[in-house]
């Protein structure tokens, strides 16, 4: 009996798998998906807003809104996902943003035949509305997205009116607690969603000039001298409140600490844009 060349055999098997996957994708209707795994906190919230929360069977650790998302099985931190954990959930589709990791996770999932759908990164109010629409189009609920976006635009008119009443323009610093690496870092001053929200609320992002973002620099925080310090909920609670925050490097030397203008914000209210952003800004 003639034995096939191993290289030819492997190529043939891969080709058959690719053909099978293509056929499955052609027959797949996302609107009927009943087992969704979402590994992006922004996408998770949007799926719940679109009425698809009942079909999410698992999410990443950072997906914390709404409360129902906290009760879902977790498949790892979004930058350190567990391929085995995702596979065990038997998803119809895995939805994700480009900033997930490790880089091997999506190829591994596709290799075992799991359907994966990437959506674009969204760091602005306008792009968040586009992302919501893209998700709605994919899952067949476009009308819901249209309604939510219209509502958001109406609420932003209230924001614009409130801006005209503001006379105080404090320097604001946002300190986030990294759940994956167990460190505090400054997330404002980096032109991300937090800075945009601060500006929408007529504040000024405090300029934080330090190397990297993985550790707090006492000198850089003292030099930035924010009038207001916001600490996301995980870190604020870990420190035990305002007095604990003042013990972070450099914070005690700031105007925020001296005037007790240190506040706790839910992380999901300030690290990305979504249907609730106008309310969060107000």
ABEGO torsion letter per residue (X at the ends): XBBBBAAAAAAAAAAAAAAAAAAAAAABBAAABABBBBABAAAAAAAAAAGAAAABABBBAABAOBAAAAABBBAEBAABBBAAAAAAAGBABBBBBAABOBAAAAAAAAAAGBBBBBBBBBABAAAAAAAAAAAAAAAGAAAAAAAAAAAAAAAAAAAAAAAAABABBBBBBBBBBBAAAGBBBBABGAGBAAAAAAAAAGBBBBBBBBBEAABBBAAAAAAAGBABBBBBAAAAAAAGEAAAAAABBGAAABAAAAAGBBBBBBAAAAABBBAAAAAAAX
